[in-house]
C-alpha cells in the first residue's frame, strides 16, 4: 500500500504526492547511500548533479535520466509558481478555479486542462521509475532495500516511507505502522544518533536483514521486533557484534527465533552479547553437554588465570553463561523437557559451585591446608534438582577439621564463596545465594561443624527445617563430609514421629505461607494457590517424614514426582490419585517454566488450564490432612 492511498489529499501535492518531487529526490538519495561510500562523485547535495552522475557512470540509463531531469525541472517550476501565488511555502494545487488558471498561465498555458495534460505524464513517469526500485526488492536486491530504508529513516516522512517499505514485505498495514514507529524511535535514540555514518549503515543493513527474516516468521512478529531493537540499541556501539550478525545470517535468524519465543532469553542475550559467538557453530549449539569435558575446561581456564581473581570471576561467569545459553537454545527449540533441563542446570550449578569453592580457597592467605575439609550442601531447587535459569541457590556450609585455625578460615571461605557468586562484574553475577536455612537461621554462624549440625538437627531444628532436609543433598567440596551429611539426613528423616503433631505443624506452616501470598486475581497461582505446587511439595514432605521410619527408601532424593508415585505403589496413598498429582506437578512445572521464559515474576494461568490437576491435589490433601 503506497502512502498516497492513506493520504488522498496529497494527490494534488507536487512534492509529496504520487510521482512528485520527493520521489525524484528519493531515487537520487538511494544511489548515494548505496554507492556514495565508495564513490565520492555521488556525494553531491544537488539532486540534478547526482542524477547526471548516475547517467555518466552507467548506473542508470541516460535516456531515463534525461526524462527524469526534464520531469523534475517541470515540477520544480510548477512548485515555484504555486509559492508565488500567495507567497507561501505550499506544494498543493489551489482549489479555486481562478487561482488554478493563474498558475496555468504562469506556466505558459492558456487553460488548466492544458497544464494538467502536460503534468500527468511527468508524474506517471516519475512514479514508474520510483516503483522500479521496489520491484528490485522482489528480486532480492538487498543493497537497494538497505538504501531505501536508510533514505526512509532520514526523511521528514520517515514513518510513512518505512511503513510503505514494510507493506512491500507483506506486513499488514497495522503491523507496518507499529514496526515503523518503533524503528523510528530507535533510530532517533541518542545511542544510535551518536554513531558514525558507517556504523549507522551497518545497523541499517542489519535491520533490513532482520525485517526479511521476521516477515517470514509465522507468529510473534511485533514482539520479536521490539525485543530485537532493544538488543540492537544495546549493542549499537559495538561494531564487532553488528558485523557478526550481518556476516552470519543464520546467527541473526537464531537470535530472532529466540527473541520471538522468550522475553527472558531476549533480555539475557541483551545483558550478555558476548554469547553471540555461541551461535556461530550450529552443531555445538545442539550438542548435549559433556560435563566431564566442561569441568576440565573450566578448571584449565581458571588455572591459566591463577592469582588474578578478577579474571577468574569473569571466566566463571562467561563459561557459565555460555553453557546456560546452549541449554536455553535447546530448550526453546523443544529439545529438552522441563525435568531434563532442570537436571542439566543443576549439574551446571554443581560444577560452578565446586570451581568457585576451589578458587576461593586459594585466595585465603591464612589457609592451613591444601584442600579444605569443607562442603557445600544444597537445599531447595538446587537440592531437589529443579533449578531454573534464574534460580538462586539455597546452601549451608559444613566443615570437619580440628585445626584451631579451621573455624576462622572456613568462615572466610564461606564469605568469599558468597562474594565470588554474587559480585557484579562486567559479565554479571553467577547466582544469588540464600543461607537462611543454616542452623539458627540469621542468628546462626555462617559455617557449622558436622557435629554441631547433627546436634542441631536432632535437638533444636524446627519441623520446617526437617521438611527442607527432604530436598537437601551434598553439592560440592569434601566428599567425606558429604557422606556424613547424608547419614545425618537419613537419621533425621527416619525419626519416629507423632503423626497428629506432624500433621498439625505441616498444616500450620502451609497456612502461614498461604496467608503471606494471597492471590487476589482471577487467575490460578501455580505455586501458591490451594492445589498448587507448594501443596504438592508439602504432601511429599509429609509422606517422607511420616513413613520414612518404615520405608527408608523414601529418604532418597529422587524428586517429588518419583516419591509420589512410589508412595502410591507402597499403598501409602491412593495409586490413581498419586499418578494424577504427579501429572499435575509435571504440568504445573511446565506451565511455570513457560511463563518464566516470558519474564513474568508470578506464574499464574487461567483456572481452566490447572483445574483438573488442582482438584486432584486438593483431594489428596484432604485425604491426608482431613481439611479442604
C-alpha positions in Angstrom: 0.0 0.0 0.0 1.5 3.3 -1.1 1.4 6.3 1.2 -0.9 8.3 -1.1 -3.7 5.7 -0.6 -3.6 6.8 3.1 -3.4 10.5 2.1 -5.7 11.1 -0.8 -5.4 14.8 -0.1 -1.8 14.6 -1.5 -2.9 13.7 -5.0 -2.6 17.4 -5.9 0.7 17.9 -4.0 3.5 18.2 -6.5 6.1 17.5 -3.9 4.7 14.8 -1.6 2.1 13.2 -3.9 2.5 10.2 -6.3 5.1 10.9 -8.9 6.2 14.1 -7.1 9.4 16.0 -6.4 10.2 13.9 -3.3 10.2 10.6 -5.3 12.9 12.0 -7.7 15.0 13.1 -4.7 14.4 9.8 -3.1 15.8 8.0 -6.2 18.9 10.0 -6.2 19.4 9.5 -2.4 19.0 5.8 -2.7 22.0 5.5 -5.0 24.0 8.0 -3.0 23.6 5.8 0.1 24.2 2.5 -1.7 27.3 3.7 -3.6 28.4 7.0 -2.1 30.6 5.4 0.4 32.8 4.0 -2.4 32.3 6.8 -5.0 32.9 10.4 -3.9 31.3 11.7 -7.1 27.9 10.6 -5.8 28.1 12.7 -2.6 26.9 16.0 -4.1 23.9 17.6 -2.4 22.4 18.5 -5.7 19.7 16.1 -7.0 20.3 17.2 -10.6 24.1 16.7 -10.4 23.6 13.3 -8.8 21.2 12.1 -11.5 23.6 13.3 -14.2 26.5 11.3 -12.5 24.3 8.2 -12.4 23.9 8.5 -16.2 27.6 9.3 -16.8 28.7 6.2 -14.8 26.1 4.0 -16.5 24.3 3.2 -13.2 21.0 4.3 -14.8 20.2 4.6 -18.5 21.0 8.1 -19.9 17.6 8.4 -21.7 15.8 7.7 -18.4 17.9 10.2 -16.5 17.2 12.8 -19.2 13.5 12.3 -18.9 13.7 12.3 -15.0 15.6 15.6 -15.2 13.0 17.0 -17.5 10.1 16.0 -15.3 12.0 17.2 -12.2 12.5 20.6 -13.8 8.9 20.8 -14.8 7.7 20.0 -11.2 10.2 22.4 -9.6 9.0 25.2 -11.9 5.4 24.4 -11.0 6.3 24.4 -7.3 7.8 27.9 -7.6 4.6 29.2 -9.3 2.4 27.7 -6.6 4.5 29.5 -4.0 4.4 32.8 -5.9 0.6 32.7 -5.8 0.2 33.6 -2.1 3.9 34.0 -1.2 3.6 30.8 0.9 5.6 27.5 1.3 3.0 25.4 -0.4 3.2 22.5 -2.9 -0.5 21.9 -3.4 -2.5 22.8 -6.5 -5.0 25.5 -5.4 -8.7 24.7 -5.1 -10.2 27.9 -6.5 -10.7 27.9 -10.3 -9.3 31.5 -10.8 -6.1 30.5 -8.9 -5.7 27.4 -11.0 -6.0 29.4 -14.2 -3.4 31.9 -12.9 -0.9 29.0 -12.2 -1.6 27.6 -15.7 -0.9 31.0 -17.3 2.3 31.5 -15.3 3.4 28.1 -16.7 2.7 29.3 -20.2 -0.6 27.5 -20.8 -3.9 29.0 -21.8 -6.1 26.7 -19.7 -5.9 24.5 -16.6 -6.7 21.4 -18.7 -3.7 22.1 -20.9 -1.4 22.3 -17.8 -2.8 19.1 -16.3 -2.3 17.3 -19.6 1.3 18.2 -19.5 1.7 17.5 -15.8 0.2 14.0 -15.9 2.8 12.2 -18.0 5.7 13.7 -16.0 4.2 12.3 -12.7 3.4 9.0 -14.2 7.0 8.6 -15.5 8.5 9.5 -12.1 6.1 7.1 -10.3 7.1 4.3 -12.8 10.8 4.8 -12.1 10.2 5.0 -8.4 8.3 1.7 -8.5 11.2 0.1 -10.3 13.2 0.5 -7.1 10.6 -1.5 -5.2 10.5 -4.2 -8.0 14.2 -4.7 -7.4 13.3 -5.6 -3.9 11.3 -8.6 -5.1 14.4 -9.7 -6.9 16.3 -9.8 -3.6 18.4 -6.8 -4.3 19.4 -6.2 -0.7 21.6 -3.2 -1.5 18.6 -1.3 -2.8 16.5 -2.4 0.1 19.1 -1.0 2.5 19.4 2.2 0.6 15.6 2.7 0.6 15.5 2.0 4.3 18.3 4.4 5.0 16.7 7.2 3.0 13.3 6.5 4.7 14.9 6.8 8.1 16.4 10.2 7.3 13.3 11.6 5.5 10.8 14.0 7.1 8.1 11.5 6.1 10.1 8.6 7.5 7.3 6.9 9.4 5.2 6.7 6.3 8.0 5.7 4.0 9.1 2.9 6.3 5.6 1.7 6.6 5.3 1.6 2.8 8.6 -0.4 2.7 7.3 -2.8 5.3 4.0 -3.3 3.5 6.0 -4.3 0.5 7.4 -7.1 2.7 3.7 -8.2 3.2 3.3 -6.9 6.7 -0.2 -5.8 7.4 -0.9 -2.1 7.4 -1.4 -2.1 11.2 1.8 -4.1 11.9 3.7 -1.9 9.4 2.7 1.2 11.3 3.7 -0.3 14.6 7.0 -1.5 13.2 7.7 1.8 11.7 7.0 3.8 14.9 9.3 1.6 16.9 12.1 1.7 14.3 11.9 5.4 14.1 12.1 5.7 17.9 15.2 3.5 18.0 16.8 5.4 15.1 16.3 8.7 16.9 17.7 7.4 20.2 20.9 9.1 21.5 22.9 5.9 21.2 22.1 5.5 17.5 22.3 9.2 16.6 25.8 9.3 18.2 27.1 6.6 15.8 29.3 7.3 12.9 27.7 7.2 9.4 29.5 3.9 8.7 28.1 2.3 11.9 24.6 3.6 11.1 24.7 2.0 7.7 25.8 -1.3 9.3 22.9 -1.0 11.6 20.6 -0.3 8.6 21.9 -3.4 6.8 21.2 -5.5 9.9 17.7 -4.1 10.4 17.0 -4.8 6.8 18.1 -8.4 7.1 16.1 -8.8 10.3 12.9 -7.4 8.6 13.1 -10.0 5.9 13.5 -12.8 8.4 10.7 -11.6 10.6 8.4 -11.2 7.6 8.8 -14.9 7.0 8.1 -15.7 10.6 4.6 -17.0 11.4 3.9 -15.5 14.8 5.1 -13.0 17.5 6.4 -10.7 14.8 6.0 -7.4 16.6 7.1 -8.9 19.9 10.3 -10.2 18.2 10.8 -6.8 16.5 10.6 -4.8 19.7 12.9 -7.2 21.6 15.4 -7.2 18.7 15.5 -3.4 18.6 16.1 -3.3 22.3 19.0 -5.6 21.7 20.4 -3.7 18.7 20.2 -0.4 20.6 22.2 -2.0 23.4 25.0 -3.3 21.0 24.9 -0.4 18.6 28.3 0.9 19.6 29.9 -2.5 19.4 30.8 -2.8 15.7 32.1 -6.4 16.1 28.6 -7.6 17.1 26.9 -5.8 14.3 29.4 -7.2 11.8 28.9 -10.7 13.2 25.2 -10.7 12.8 25.5 -9.2 9.3 28.0 -11.7 8.1 26.3 -14.8 9.7 22.6 -14.7 8.7 21.9 -18.0 10.4 23.0 -16.4 13.7 20.7 -13.5 13.2 17.8 -15.9 12.4 18.5 -17.8 15.6 18.6 -14.6 17.6 15.2 -13.6 16.2 13.7 -17.0 16.9 14.9 -16.9 20.4 13.6 -13.4 21.0 10.2 -14.3 19.5 10.0 -17.3 21.8 11.1 -15.7 25.1 11.4 -12.3 26.7 13.7 -13.7 29.3 16.0 -15.0 26.5 16.0 -11.6 24.8 17.0 -9.8 28.0 19.6 -12.5 28.8 21.2 -12.0 25.4 21.0 -8.2 25.7 22.8 -8.3 29.0 25.4 -10.8 27.7 26.0 -10.1 24.0 29.3 -11.9 24.1 27.1 -15.0 23.8 26.6 -14.3 20.2 29.7 -16.2 19.5 27.9 -19.4 20.6 25.5 -19.0 17.7 28.2 -19.4 15.0 28.5 -23.2 15.3 25.1 -24.7 15.0 26.3 -28.2 15.6 27.9 -27.4 19.0 24.8 -25.5 20.0 22.7 -28.6 19.6 25.1 -31.0 21.4 24.2 -32.2 24.8 26.6 -31.1 27.5 29.7 -33.2 28.2 30.0 -32.3 31.8 33.4 -34.0 32.4 34.9 -32.1 29.5 33.3 -28.8 30.7 34.6 -29.3 34.2 38.1 -29.9 32.9 37.9 -27.0 30.5 36.7 -24.7 33.3 39.5 -25.8 35.6 42.1 -25.2 32.9 40.9 -21.7 32.3 40.9 -20.9 36.0 44.4 -22.3 36.3 45.6 -20.1 33.5 44.5 -17.1 35.5 45.7 -18.2 38.9 46.3 -15.3 41.1 44.1 -13.0 39.0 40.8 -13.0 41.0 39.0 -10.6 38.7 39.8 -12.5 35.6 38.8 -15.8 37.3 35.5 -14.4 38.3 34.9 -13.2 34.7 35.9 -16.6 33.4 33.4 -18.4 35.6 30.6 -16.1 34.6 31.4 -16.3 30.9 31.6 -20.0 30.8 28.5 -20.4 33.0 26.5 -18.1 30.8 27.7 -19.8 27.6 26.6 -23.2 28.8 23.3 -21.7 30.1 22.8 -20.2 26.7 23.3 -23.5 24.9 20.7 -25.1 27.1 18.4 -22.2 26.5 18.7 -22.6 22.8 17.9 -26.3 23.0 15.1 -25.6 25.4 13.5 -23.0 23.0 13.8 -25.5 20.1 11.8 -28.0 22.2 14.7 -30.4 22.6 14.6 -30.6 26.4 11.8 -31.4 28.8 11.5 -29.2 31.9 12.7 -32.1 34.1 15.7 -32.8 31.8 16.6 -29.1 31.6 16.4 -28.8 35.4 18.8 -31.7 35.8 21.2 -30.1 33.4 21.0 -26.7 35.0 21.5 -28.3 38.5 24.6 -30.2 37.2 26.0 -27.0 35.8 25.4 -25.2 39.1 27.2 -28.1 41.0 30.3 -27.7 38.7 30.3 -23.9 39.2 29.9 -24.3 43.0 32.9 -26.7 43.1 35.0 -24.4 40.9 34.3 -21.4 43.0 35.0 -23.2 46.2 38.4 -24.4 45.0 39.4 -21.0 43.6 38.1 -19.0 46.6 40.1 -21.3 48.9 43.3 -20.3 47.1 42.7 -16.7 48.0 42.6 -17.3 51.7 46.1 -16.2 52.7 45.9 -17.9 56.2 44.6 -21.3 54.8 46.1 -24.1 56.9 45.9 -27.0 54.4 46.0 -27.6 50.7 42.4 -28.8 50.3 39.7 -27.6 52.7 37.7 -30.1 54.8 34.6 -28.2 53.8 31.4 -28.9 52.0 28.5 -27.0 50.4 25.1 -28.6 51.0 22.3 -27.6 48.6 18.7 -27.1 49.6 15.6 -26.0 47.7 15.5 -26.0 43.9 19.2 -26.9 43.7 18.9 -29.6 46.3 15.9 -31.1 44.6 17.5 -30.7 41.1 14.6 -28.5 39.9 16.8 -25.4 39.2 15.6 -22.8 36.6 17.6 -20.3 34.6 17.2 -17.5 37.2 17.0 -19.6 40.4 19.1 -18.6 43.4 21.0 -21.2 45.4 19.9 -22.2 48.9 23.0 -23.6 50.7 24.6 -24.2 54.0 28.3 -24.8 54.8 29.7 -27.7 56.9 33.3 -28.5 57.9 35.1 -31.2 59.7 38.5 -30.0 60.9 40.1 -29.9 64.4 42.8 -27.4 63.5 42.5 -24.3 65.6 42.5 -22.1 62.5 39.7 -24.0 60.9 36.6 -22.1 62.1 38.0 -18.7 61.1 39.4 -19.9 57.8 36.2 -21.6 56.8 34.1 -18.6 57.8 36.4 -16.6 55.5 35.9 -19.2 52.8 32.1 -19.1 53.1 32.1 -15.4 52.9 34.4 -15.3 50.0 32.4 -18.0 48.2 29.3 -15.8 48.6 31.2 -12.8 47.2 32.5 -14.7 44.2 29.0 -15.9 43.4 27.1 -12.6 43.9 29.6 -9.9 43.0 28.6 -7.9 39.9 31.3 -7.8 37.3 31.0 -6.7 33.7 29.7 -10.2 32.9 27.1 -10.0 35.7 26.7 -12.4 38.6 26.8 -16.2 38.9 24.0 -16.8 41.4 22.2 -15.1 44.3 22.9 -17.1 47.5 20.5 -17.7 50.3 21.9 -19.0 53.5 18.8 -18.7 55.7 18.5 -22.4 56.1 21.7 -22.7 58.2 21.3 -23.7 61.9 19.6 -21.0 63.8 19.0 -19.0 60.6 20.0 -15.4 60.5 21.3 -15.5 64.1 23.4 -18.6 63.5 27.0 -19.0 62.5 27.9 -18.8 58.8 29.6 -22.2 58.9 28.9 -25.2 61.1 30.9 -28.2 62.1 29.4 -31.6 61.2 28.9 -32.5 64.8 27.2 -29.2 65.7 24.9 -29.6 62.7 24.0 -33.1 63.7 23.1 -31.9 67.3 21.1 -29.1 66.0 19.0 -31.3 63.7 18.4 -33.8 66.4 17.6 -31.4 69.3 16.8 -27.9 68.1 15.6 -27.9 64.5 12.0 -26.9 63.7 9.8 -29.2 61.7 10.0 -26.9 58.6 13.8 -27.4 58.7 13.2 -31.2 58.6 10.8 -30.6 55.7 13.6 -28.6 53.9 16.0 -31.5 54.6 13.9 -33.8 52.4 15.3 -31.9 49.4 18.8 -31.4 50.6 22.0 -33.0 49.2 25.7 -32.8 49.1 26.7 -30.4 46.3 30.5 -29.8 46.3 33.6 -29.9 48.4 34.9 -32.7 50.7 33.0 -35.9 49.7 33.6 -37.5 53.1 31.7 -34.6 54.7 29.0 -35.1 52.1 28.7 -38.7 53.2 28.4 -37.7 56.8 25.7 -35.2 55.9 23.8 -37.9 54.1 23.9 -40.1 57.2 22.7 -37.3 59.4 19.9 -36.5 56.9 18.7 -40.1 56.8 18.8 -40.4 60.6 16.7 -37.3 61.0 14.2 -38.2 58.3 13.7 -41.7 59.7 12.8 -40.5 63.2 9.7 -41.9 64.7 7.2 -39.0 64.7 3.8 -38.3 66.3 1.5 -38.3 63.3 -1.0 -35.9 64.7 1.6 -33.4 65.7 3.3 -33.7 62.4 0.0 -33.1 60.6 -0.8 -30.1 62.7 2.6 -28.5 62.2 2.5 -29.1 58.4 -0.9 -27.5 58.2 0.1 -24.6 60.3 3.2 -23.9 58.2 1.2 -24.2 54.9 -1.3 -21.7 56.2 1.4 -19.2 57.1 2.8 -19.4 53.6 -0.7 -19.1 52.0 -1.6 -16.1 54.2 1.7 -14.4 53.2 0.9 -14.9 49.5 -2.7 -14.0 48.9 -3.8 -14.2 45.3 -6.4 -11.5 44.6 -6.5 -12.1 40.8 -8.9 -14.3 38.9 -6.0 -16.5 37.7 -4.7 -19.6 39.4 -1.3 -19.2 41.0 0.6 -22.4 40.1 2.9 -22.1 43.1 0.9 -20.6 45.9 -2.8 -21.3 45.5 -4.5 -24.3 47.1 -4.0 -27.3 44.9 -0.8 -25.9 43.5 2.9 -26.8 43.6 3.6 -25.9 47.2 0.7 -28.1 48.3 2.2 -31.0 46.3 5.7 -30.4 47.8 4.2 -30.3 51.4 2.3 -33.5 50.7 5.6 -35.2 49.6 7.4 -33.9 52.7 4.7 -35.0 55.0 4.7 -38.5 53.5 8.5 -38.8 53.8 8.6 -37.6 57.4 5.6 -39.8 58.4 6.7 -43.0 56.6 10.5 -43.0 56.2 10.8 -44.8 59.5 9.0 -47.8 58.0 10.2 -47.3 54.4 13.8 -46.0 54.4 13.8 -45.8 50.6 11.6 -42.6 50.9 14.6 -40.7 52.1 16.2 -40.9 48.6 16.4 -37.5 46.9 14.5 -38.7 43.8 12.2 -35.7 43.3 8.6 -35.1 44.1 7.2 -37.0 41.1 9.1 -40.2 41.8 8.4 -40.1 45.5 4.7 -39.5 45.0 4.5 -42.5 42.6 6.5 -44.7 45.0 4.1 -43.8 47.9 1.2 -44.8 45.6 2.9 -48.1 44.8 3.6 -48.8 48.5 -0.1 -48.2 49.2 0.5 -45.2 51.4 -1.8 -43.1 49.3 -4.3 -44.0 46.5 -2.3 -45.0 43.5 -4.6 -43.4 40.9 -4.5 -40.1 42.9 -0.7 -40.4 43.2 -0.4 -40.6 39.5 -2.8 -37.7 38.9 -1.0 -35.4 41.3 2.3 -36.4 39.8 1.0 -35.5 36.4 -0.3 -32.2 37.9 3.1 -31.4 39.3 4.7 -32.0 35.9 2.1 -29.9 34.1 2.4 -27.0 36.7 6.2 -27.0 36.3 5.9 -26.9 32.5 3.4 -24.0 32.7 5.5 -22.2 35.2 8.6 -22.6 33.0 6.8 -21.2 30.0 5.7 -18.2 32.0 9.2 -17.6 33.4 10.6 -17.6 29.9 8.3 -14.6 29.2 9.9 -12.8 32.1 6.9 -12.9 34.4 7.5 -12.9 38.1 4.3 -14.6 39.1 3.3 -17.9 37.4 -0.5 -17.5 37.1 -2.8 -19.1 34.5 -6.5 -19.3 33.6 -8.1 -21.8 36.1 -9.3 -24.0 33.2 -5.6 -24.9 32.5 -5.0 -26.1 36.0 -8.4 -27.3 37.2 -8.0 -31.0 36.9 -4.6 -31.1 38.5 -5.5 -28.7 41.2 -8.6 -30.8 42.1 -6.6 -34.0 42.3 -4.1 -32.2 44.6 -6.9 -30.9 46.8 -8.4 -34.4 47.0 -5.1 -35.9 48.1 -4.5 -33.0 50.6 -8.0 -33.7 52.0 -7.2 -37.4 52.3 -4.0 -36.8 54.3 -4.9 -33.8 56.4 -8.7 -34.1 56.7 -9.4 -30.5 55.6 -10.0 -28.9 52.2 
